[in-house]
Amino acid sequence: MKGQPSKKEPAALPTFDTESHRGGRGVMPENTIPAMLYSLSLDGITTLEMDVRVTADGKLVLGHDNYLNPWFTRKPNGDDLTKEEKERYPVMQMTYAELKQFDVGSKVHHLFPKQHKMEVSIPLLEDVIDSVQHFIEKQEREQVFYNIETKSSEKGDHQYNPVPEEFVKLLMEIVEKKGITPYVIVQSADVRTLRVLKEKYPHVRTSYLVGARRKDFTVEEDLEVLGFRPDIYSPNFKYITPEDVEKCQKMGMKVVVWTPNTKKEIEELKAMGVDGIITDYPELLLD
């Protein structure tokens, strides 16, 4: 691996972190190998952002939702998955062999009508890493970071996600086996996941995802809920202020916001001094 540090020593983070959200879902089918390889083809992208879930047979796959998403999923027989059917397809109740029969790339996504369409299946995290690292080696590309989000909640335990200890163990087994630990950031809105990482894998960077609660809570109150200072504070871009950015940076945290999707929003956030941006349209970060 080009520029590989020691197996546990984290690599230096980018000066400014340009992250492709779910592989750039404004352009490519989200959380798929083609999306990640597309993002890699953009020289200025420093980080691939992705979501992971666990299947019934204990495999880690890319995916954001509890159920297969009817917005962009087709069934093995080629029919569109409807919203009325979705509860029949919870990811954690399906094996990988079952999941990979579904097409998540050829149905038009109403939120991203210009997304390139192709037949593509839900990938294993291991296969994503292999594909990314092969691309990097073959193209002699600068190594990217992996910002991996554990999709979990206390309410979803045992039904939609494993308990945090099991989830983190499964994830870190793959990360360490693939030798990418120095380039991994684990992000989550589930504070339990981040606490397990802090305790058992303190050498792995953590990113605390914060959404609409930013409207009502201060940075200090958010950190009190988490119980420690993560490496990265990652709020919805709509709820961050210059004062928050300065405060976080003084505390030693980087601020990486999600998910602005216009050039104007991105320029305003850069002017605010954020340390990184996660967007569905990675090309906007490179102009």
C-alpha positions, 0 to 999 in steps of 0.5 A: 500500500502506497505510503503505508504507516505502521499497522496501528499508527493513524495516518495524518489526516488531509489538510482539508478533507474532501469526502464522497458521500456514499461514493457520490450518490448524486452521480452513481448508485450509492454504497456500491463498488462502481460509486467508490471507484468513480470517486477514486477517479477524482484526484482531489477526493481524499476520503470515501464515505460509506455505511455498513450493516450486518446480514443474517449470516454475519457479513458486513455489507454496504447499506444505509437503511434498515430495509432494502430501499424502494427508492432504488431497489429492484427485486431478483425478478426485475420488478421494482420494490415498492414501499408497501413491500419494504418491511419484508426485506430487513437487511439484518434478517437476510443472508448475503446470498439473498441480498446480492440478488437485488439490483440497487443501481438501475432504477431511477432515483427520484432524488438523483435523476441524473445518477448513472444507471447500471445493474449492480448489487449490494457489496460486501465491505471486504470486496469494496476494500479489495476493489479500492486498494486494487485501483489505488495500486494499479493507478498509483493513486494517493491512498484514500481514507475510509470513513465507515459509518456503523448504522445502528441504534439501541432501538434496532438492537438484534432486529436491524443491527447487532449490539455495539460490541459485536458490530465493532468486533465484526468491523475491526476484524475486516479492517485489520485483516485488510491492513487499512487501519491507519486510514480508517475513521469510524463514524456513528450517531450511535454513541455506544459504538464510538464508546466501544471503539474508544475503549477497545480500539483507541488507535482508531479515529472516531467521528461523532455524527450529529443531526438536528439535535444541533438546533437545541444542544451546544457542542459541550452538551453533545460531547457530554452525551458521548462521554469523550472528545472524538477526533472529528465532530461531524454535524449536519451543515445546516446547524453549524456556526463559525463559533462552533467550528472555532470551539471544536478546533480549540478542543482538538477536534476537526469539523467535517460537515454533511451534506451540502450539495451546492457550490454556494453552500460548500464555499460558505462552509469553507469560508467558515473554516470547517476541516472537511465536507461530505457531499453527494456531488464530489466534483463540487469539491474540486473546482 
